[in-house]
Amino acid sequence: MTAPVPAAGETAAGTSRQSPKAVVADVDNARSPILAGFLGSVFMAVGSLGVGWLAPVSELRRLPLFIWMRTEAVGVGLSIVLLAVGGMLLVRAWLRLGQRVRSWGPGARKATLLAVAAWGLPMMFSVPLFSRDVYAYIGQGRLMVEGFNPYENGISALSNYFQLGADKMWTEAPVPYGQLFLWIEQFVVWSTNVHPEASIMLFRLAALLGIVLCVIYVPKLAELHGVNPHRALWLTAANPLFLTNFIASVHNDALMIGLALAGLYYCATKRVLLGLVLVTLSISVKPITIVFLPFIGLLWAGKNASWPRKFVFWALTAGLSLALLYAMSLVNGFGFGWINGLSAPGSIWIWYAPVGLLGLIVASIFNAFSLDGWGMAKWVYDAGKLLALGIVGWQIFRGDFDRLMRRLTLAFAAVVFLAPMIQSWYVVWLIPLFAVTGIRDDWQVKALYFMVSFFMVYAISDQLEVFPYLQTDDLGLALALARNAAAIIALLFALYLIFLDPKTKQLFSKPSEPVTTRPVI
């Protein structure tokens, strides 16, 4: 057990609670980083007009501004610069807002909420960035509207499916989402008549609901763990990865994690049935949060529960959740087809995932001796999954009851970080869980800073919609060149933040004095 951070309204020394008149003193000039972040978000929104993902059928492609920004080298180059600089400005603004907090009191909460609103608003109107999964959502919704079973059919079953703009990996892939999100997809497509931009806006509103749930329940969960709720909110909701993945990229993970956090709060405050329903709804968006169920069973069983009691409540938790899922499956008639959808094709590994990198090394070595290197790599990937399963089991069966939420967080982290494929939105699942159970002001928060910087740089350069044939008389601007340009700009900005910026470089360096404010974990 470590010393707690100051409670809401206390100074860093924990000496006194502020009066209402002193609330503004919690943050020293929050306006500056908030405006800087807003500018960064506007840059990203403008840049998205040139390199964001548009459906081939989108009417926006016919507008002169979009034509110039997407087909002329100057327009595309400007879009790349705005996107890269804007994204990294957002990272700097988030770091600087945290630095300007004198005391994590109500004033800090107000500043954080203003930042979330200011930084998120331009993204609500951007062309989808860093991912085109939202176009897969539209295709899957159209499958539902036209009477297809999305658990048995990919979007290639639709006429002119290629006009929807989804990645080709979804052409034959079954849907990996649960019943609730299928209904959302169906409603969106039905209500907009498959209009891409209107559908994107409705999916963003669904994501916004998840964001609101996070804003409400992250502070509540943090208080339960003796962690300052306002700092936890800043670490989570104002985080650039959180905003870009949930708003700009329109990932359904926002609704998944929002429902899960709300459910965990009610389970932890002895309203288990309500909490279990909310977590089950989270599972029916994306089934990965099924990992939460054993820990909810332990919460329900209570402290000092005997092993027979734990098994009874594990069975009760699983039974009620599966019963609700089954009832939902009877409504749409598709059953538990999402289980098959979990095998939907995609990237098997990626170089920055530890297990993915290890598999690449093993494959390279064996291939050098004319052996089946990728066959051996698959063994590495399977070993990573088994290790993750072992860690999940260890966290379920071993550990203190008072650390139960932290045990859940570590189990969930094992599932993410021991997979051969890690996406930036997988990391965003973990940030609120770690924030509410305690991210210390030492190597832990520095690791988060580095992770946010890395994934922002990678996202900026990873998925850009650039015409590979785009060229002028003296300049060829292919997709690879565009991505390299985005990567270089973002990387240089990140290196500036880490090593040169007089304000932010101290966040990444070793402190000269020992850390004295550490959350209870």
N, C-alpha and C positions, 0 to 999 in steps of 0.2 A: 504494500500500500504506500502510495506516495502522497506528498502534500497537495491539497486541491488548489486549483486556480481560484482567483477571487470570485466570490459569488456575484451575481448580477447587481450592479450598483455599488460595488466596493472598489477601492483603489487597488493598485498592484500589490501594495503591502497588506491589504486586507484590513485596513484600520477603521474605515468609516463608510457608511452608506450615504450616497449623495442625495441631496434634496432635489425636487423637481426642477428648480431653477438651474441646477448645475448639470443637467442632462447634456446640454450642448458641449460641455467640456470633456465629455467622454472621447470625442474625436477631434483632432486638431486639423481643421480645414478639410473636411471630407469632400467638399465640392470639387477640388482639383483632380483627385484620382477618378471620381465619378464622371466628370466631364471628359477626362482622357479616355476612360473606358467606353463612354458613349461614342466618342469620335472613332475609336477602334472598331466598334460594332458597326457604325455607319460605313466605314471603309470596307468592312467585310461584306455588308449588304450590297454596296455598289459593285464591288469586285465580283460578287456572285452573279451579276447580270451577264458577265462575260465568260466565267468558267464554272458556274454552278450547273447543276443537272436540270435540264429541261426535257420533257417528253417530246419525241419527234413530232407529235400531233399538236403541240402547244402553239397557240396563236401568237404567243410572245415572240416567237422566232421570226415573225413577219414585221415586227416593229423596227423602224430605222435605227433606233439606239441599240437594240439588241443585235441587229445585223452587224453594225459597226463594231461593237464590243466582242462579238463572237467570230467574226470572219476576217477582220483586219488585224494585221500584226500589232499595230499600235494599240488598238483597243484591247486585244488579248493581253499584251504586255502590261498595260495600265491595270487591267483587272488582276493580274497576278501580283503586281506590286501592292495594290490596295489590299488584297486578301492577306498577303503575308505580313505586311506592316500592321494592318488592322488586328489580326489575330494576336500578334506579339504585344501590341499596345494594350490589348485586353489583359494579357498575362501581367504586364507591368502594373496596370491600374489596380488589379486585384492584390498584388503584393504591396503596393504603396498604400492602398486603403487599410490593409492590416497593420502596416507600420505606423500609420497616423492615429491609431487607436491608443489613447492614454489609459483608458479603463474600459473593460468589456461590460459596460452597463447599457441602459436603455438607449442612450445616444448612439452607441455602436450598432445596436439592432436597427435603429431607424436608418442609419447610414447604409447598412448592408441591404436593407429592403429597397432603398432608393437606388442602390447600385444594381440590384437584380432587375428592377423595373427599367432603368435607363439602358442597361447593357442588353437586356433581352428584347426590348421593343423593336429595334431595327431588324433583329434576326427574324422576328415574326413575319416580316415582309420580304425576306431574302429568297432568292432561288435556292433550293436545297443544296447544301454544301457537305463535302466530305463523305457522302453516302447517297445512294439512290434507292435505298430500301423502301422509301415511301412510295415509289412507283410500283414496287412489288406489292405493297399493301393495296394499291388501287387495283392491280390485276387480280389479286386474291378476292377482293370485294366484288369485282365483276364476275368472277367464277360463281360466287354465292348468288348474286342477282340473277345470273343466267341458269341457275339450277344445277351446277356442277358440284361435286364433292371435292373441296379443296385439299382434303387429306389423301385423295387418290389421283388428283389431276394437277399438273403444273399449268402455268398460264398459257402454255402453247396450245391448250385445248380451245382457246378463244380465237376468234377471227381477228386478224390484224393485231395480234398481241404485241408484235414488235413496236407498234406505234405507242404503246403505253410507257416506254422508257425504262422498264425494269432491266436489271442486269441479266445477261443470258443464263446465269446459273439457275435462275428461277423458272426457266422455260419448261423443265421437266420435273422440277422439285416439288414435293408436297409441302404444305404449309406446316411450319414448326410451332405455330402459336395455338393458344388455347381458345376455348369456346367464346369467352367474353370478347376477345379481340376480333374474332371472326365476325361477331355481330356488329362491332364498331366498323369494321371494314365494309360490311354489307350495307349498313346504314349510310355511311359516307358516300359510297358509290351510287346508291339508289337516290339519295337526296340531291346529289350534284349532277346526276346523269353522266357520270364518268368524266366530268370536266376536270382536267388535271390541277389547275391552280386553285379552284374552289375545294377540291378534295384535299389538297395539301394544307389549306388553311384549317379545315375541319380536323385533320389529323394533328395539326399543331395545337388546336384547342384541347384535344384529348391529352396531348403531352403537357399542356399548360395545367390541366387538372392534376397531373402527377407532380408537377413542380410545386403547385400550391400545397398539396399534401406534404411534400418534403419540407416546405417552409413552416408549416404548422407543427409537424411532429418531430422534426430534428431537435428543436429546442426542448420540447417536452421529454424526449428520450434522454437528452443530455442531462437535464436536471435530475432525472432518476438515477443517474450514475455519478452525480457530484461533479459534473463537467459544466463549465460555463456555457450556457445555452446560446449566447450571442456569438461567441467565438466559434462554436460548432456550426452555427448558421452561416457565418462568413466562410469557413472552410468548405462548406458544402454548396450552398445555393448561389453564392457569388463566384464560385469557382469557374474559370473559363471552360474547362472540360465539361462541366455540368451543363452550362448554358449552350455551348456549341453543339454538343451531342443531342441534347433534348429539344432544342428549339431550331437551330440552323439545320441539323441533320434529320430532325423529325423522327427520332427513334421511339418506338413504343416502350422502350425500357423505362422511360420517365413514369408512365402509368404503372408499370410493374413495380418499381421500387417505391413509388409513393404509396401504393396500396399496402405493400409489405411493411413499410415503416409504421403506417397507421395501425395495421394489425398487431405489430409487435408491441406498440404502446398500450393498446387495450389488453393484450395478453399479460403484459407486465403489471398492469394496474387492476388485475383480478376481474376483468371483463372478457374472459377468455372466449366465450362463444362469439361475441362480436368481433374480437380480434381474429379468431380462426376463420370466420367468414371473409374478412378483408384479405387475409393472407391467401385463402383459397381463390379469391377473385384475382389476386396477383398471379397465382399459378395459372389461372385461366387466361392470362395475358401472355406470359412466358413461363413455361413449366420449371425453369431453373430454380425458382424460389421454393420448390418442394423440399429443398435442403433445410428450410426453416422449421418444418413440421416436428422433427424429433426434439428440437429445443423448446418449441411451444409445449410439447408434451411434458417436458421437465418443469417448465414454469407452472403448468397446471398442477402437476403432482405436488409441488411445493418444496420448501427447504427441508432437509433431513428425511425426505421420502425414502421408504424402503425400496429394494429392488422390485419386489412384486407390485408395489404401488406404481413405480415408474413404468413397468411394462403394461399395466392396466391403462394408464393415461396415454402412453404411446399408442396403444391400440385404439383408444377412444378418439384421440386426435386424428390418427390416420383414417379411421372409419368415418368420422363426420366429414372430413375434408373430401374423401373419395366419394362419399354419398352425395355431397353437393355437386361435385364435378360430374358424377353420373347423371344426376337430375338435369343438369345443364345440357349434357350430351343427348338426353332423351328429347329435349326441346328442339335441337337442330338436327337430330337424327344421325349425327356423324360419329357418335361413340367416342372412343379414346384414340381416334385416328392420329391425333397429334403426336402420339408415341412414335409412329412410323415417320412422322415429319421431322423428328429430331435428327434423323440421319440425312437431312437435306444436304446436298453437295455444297461445298464452299471451299475456301482455302484450308488445306489440311494443316499447314504449319506456317510460321513466320519467323524471320531471323532474330527478332528481338525477344521472343519468348524463350526463356531458359531451356525448356524442354525442346522447343522447335530448333534452337541453335545446336543443342547437343545432338539431336537427330541428324541435322545437316552435317555436322562434323563426322559422325559415325558413317553416314552414307558416303561422304567424300573419301574416307579412308578405305572402306570396303570396295568402293567403285575403282579406286586406284589399283586394286589387286584383282580387278575383273570379277568381283563377287557381287552378289545382290545387295548393294548398299541401301537402297530404299526399302528393301524388305527388312533389313536390320533396323533401319530408322523407325519403321512401324513398331518394332519391339520396344524401342525407346519411348515412343509416344504412349504405348500401352502401359509401360512401366510407370510413366508419369501419372496416368489416370489411376492406376492401382495405388500409387503412393498418396494421391489426393484422397482416394476413398479411405485409405487407412487413417489419414489425418482427420477426416470427417468423423470416422468411427471413434477415434481417440477422444476428440472433443465432445462427442456425445456421451461417452461412458466414463470419462475421467475429468476431474476438475471441480472447483468450488462452485457452489450454487450462486454466490454473489458475483461471480465472473461469467455467468451464463451467457449474457449478450456478447461478451468479448469472445467466448468460446465459439459462438455462432459465427461471429465475424471472421475468426481465424479459419474456421471450417470453410466458409464461403470463399475466403481468399485462397485457400489451397485449391479449390475447384478452378479458380480463375488462373492462378499463376503457375500451376502444374499442367495446364493444357498446352498443347503444341501451338495453338492459335490464340492470341490475345488481341482483342480489339479495344480501342480507347473507351468505348462505352461499357465494356466489361469492368474496366477500372472504376468507372463512375458508379457502378453498383456498390463498390466497397467504400468509397469515400465517406458517405453519410454514416455507415456503420462504424467505421473507425473514429469518425469525428465525435459521435455520441458516446463512445466508450473510452475516448481519451487519446488524443494525439499530442504527445509531449512537445515542449518547446526546445527540443534538442535534435538528434539525428532523425527522429520520426517526422517532424514537420519539414525538415530539410529534404527528406526523401520524397515527401509529397510535392514540394516545390520543383524538384528535379523531374519528377514524373509528369507533372502538369506541363512543364516546359518541353520535355521530350515529345509527349504525345501531341502537343499543339504543333510543333515543328513537323512531326510526321504526318499529321492530318492535313496540314496546309499543302504538303507536296504529294500526298498519296493519290487522291481522287480528284482530278480536274477534268472537266469536259472540254477538251480542246480538239479542234479538227486536225487530224494528222496530216492533212494535205494543205493546211494553211501556209501560204507563202506570198511573198512579194517579189519584185524583180531582184532584189539583193539580199533577201532574208528568208530563210526557211525556218518556220517555227513549228516543229513537230511536237508530239505529246511528250516525248522524253525530254526535250529541251525545256519545255514549259515546266515540267515537274522539277527538273534540276534547278531552274531559275527560282522557283518558289522555295525549294529546299535551302538554297544558298542564302536567300534573303532572310528567311525565318531563322536559320541556324546562326547567321551572323548577329541577328538581333538577340537571340538567346545567349550567345557567348558574351555579348555586351552586357546583358542583364547580370550574368553570373560573375564576370571578371572585371568589368570596367565601370559600370554604372555606379557612381558614388553612393547612390541611395539604396540600391537593391543588392549589390555584391556582398554586403555584410550578412544578408539572409542565407547565403550559400556557403559562407566561410565558417570556420570553427570559432565559437564565441570566446572572447578573452576572459570572461567571467563565467563561473558555473551557473547553470540554469537553476532558478529557484522556484519558478512557477510550473508545476507539473500536475496535470489532471489526474484524478483517481482513475485507474484502469482496472 
